[in-house]
């Protein structure tokens, strides 16, 4: 089978396009490639609730911190270090985002997303969200939806 000059040119163009996409994907993953651990601190919290059926939110200062270990983006696993020991979680890297997802057997969902954009401290921007609601609020425990804003230091 012989190829025409047009077929050869088309194959070269397609090959160059695929190579460009691969290079762009590798570049987009930037500093998050090979991440094995994260040390995150969050200085701002937004808390949501419903009063008389209407949604509302408040914004406050926070001192929340969380650590992730044994991050394996190929295997989609990691461990979150908490006050009651380590817990296995799901990890996904998509472009310049690293998502860490923790689902509890009793209902709540926690997510942390690290974004490959530097903060003023040279760490990476991060958001931690807690999807949880209980009828009774207890100080020191999550009882309403929360979203924390801060930064993470990446370990490789």
VENFENCOR-V477203 format. One record per pair of residues at least 24 apart in sequence whose ideal C-beta (glycine too) atoms are under 8 Angstrom apart, sorted by the first residue. I is the first residue (numbers start at 1). J is the second residue. If there is no record, write none. Layout:
BEGIN
I:J, I:J
END
This chain:
BEGIN
25:95, 28:95, 28:96, 28:116, 29:93, 29:95, 29:96, 29:116, 30:96, 30:116, 31:116, 31:124, 31:154, 32:93, 32:96, 32:97, 32:98, 32:114, 32:116, 32:124, 32:154, 33:93, 34:156, 35:71, 35:73, 35:98, 35:114, 35:154, 35:155, 35:156, 36:69, 36:70, 36:71, 36:155, 36:156, 37:67, 37:68, 37:69, 37:70, 37:71, 37:154, 37:155, 38:67, 38:68, 38:71, 38:98, 38:100, 38:112, 38:114, 38:152, 38:153, 38:154, 38:155, 39:65, 39:67, 39:152, 39:153, 39:155, 40:65, 40:66, 40:67, 40:68, 40:112, 40:114, 40:126, 40:128, 40:150, 40:151, 40:152, 40:153, 41:65, 41:150, 41:151, 41:152, 42:66, 42:126, 42:128, 42:148, 42:149, 42:150, 43:149, 43:150, 44:148, 44:149, 44:150, 45:146, 45:147, 45:148, 45:149, 46:146, 46:147, 46:148, 46:149, 47:144, 47:145, 47:146, 48:144, 48:145, 48:146, 48:147, 49:144, 49:145, 62:148, 62:150, 64:128, 64:148, 64:150, 66:112, 66:128, 68:100, 68:112, 71:98, 71:100, 73:98, 107:132, 108:132, 108:142, 112:152, 114:152, 114:154, 119:151, 121:151, 123:151, 123:152, 123:153, 123:154, 124:151, 124:152, 124:153, 124:154, 125:151, 126:150, 126:151, 126:152
END
